[in-house]
Amino acid sequence: MTGEHADRIAFIRTHATVESPPLTPELKLWLAKEATELWEATEEFLAEKGLPPPFWAFAWAGGQALARFAMDRPEIVKDKRVLDFGAGCGMVAIAALMAGAKDALAVDLDEFAAASALLNGTENGVMPKAFAGDATTLAPDDFDVILAADVCYDRRQADPATAWLRQAVNAGTEVYIGDPGRRYFPDEDLEPLADYDIPTPVALEQYPITPTRVWRLTAS
Ligand SMILES: C[S@@+](CC[C@H](N)C(=O)[O-])C[C@H]1O[C@@H](n2cnc3c(N)ncnc32)[C@H](O)[C@@H]1O
């Protein structure tokens, strides 16, 4: 473990606690306990250091839906090479491994997210791989299944993510997306697969329940 990785793990252990998200009680994840307070405190602290906001400190509605879906429908990931695109805390990669995936790579732009995916893997007795970087630089055919949860909230990230996911599906890789109707979610080539009503902190999502859907992206 490098010194920087150890520092990030220590930071997560200091600023988060082990929680089970409402839709995936079987997962244990290091998350912000009081979503907003700790989120804001952590965000401020990280901003001072020029680091991105702590998306890894929350199990987003899209991630909960896609993790639930993978665990309830293990055949979509069983024995497959899985990519968790925009992994945050890594919950989708972890759920895929628990459902029998051959391997799972959790990729996020944020180094803290990569550290948190590894820490959370250990917490759940599985070992995702983690990579901090831009998932759109990866070769889609290195994966059998791509799972992308809640990556369409910001146009600068959603547009390239969607374009790359389309490229992947057109090349023959299965792509599943979990999304609660974020602003930049694509509106075509989508097959709805499952709906969930997810309890979410009002301060973070505006409503106590966030309806969230899992889709399969279809070839165009
Ligand atoms: C709202 S969070 C969702 C995290 C997790 N999937 C979940 O549902 O809990 C979105 C994450 O996507 C990551 N992200 C967006 N575009 C990305 C890209 N091109 N490559 C890697 N990560 C990306 C962001 O850094 C952020 O951590």
The ligand as an ORCA input file, in Angstrom:
! r2SCAN-3c Opt
* xyz 0 1
  C     -23.156     10.385     -8.461
  S     -21.688      9.452     -8.427
  C     -22.313      7.790     -8.484
  C     -21.392      6.814     -7.807
  C     -21.890      5.362     -7.765
  N     -22.013      4.804     -9.083
  C     -23.213      5.274     -7.045
  O     -24.246      5.152     -7.717
  O     -23.219      5.360     -5.798
  C     -21.013      9.579    -10.077
  C     -19.538      9.207    -10.159
  O     -19.174      9.033    -11.526
  C     -17.825      9.418    -11.659
  N     -17.560      9.624    -13.097
  C     -18.246     10.401    -13.961
  N     -17.703     10.321    -15.202
  C     -16.669      9.440    -15.112
  C     -15.706      8.923    -16.034
  N     -15.699      9.307    -17.323
  N     -14.803      8.038    -15.606
  C     -14.774      7.651    -14.299
  N     -15.647      8.114    -13.376
  C     -16.579      8.989    -13.775
  C     -17.716     10.669    -10.778
  O     -16.384     10.943    -10.410
  C     -18.598     10.271     -9.582
  O     -17.846      9.702     -8.536
*
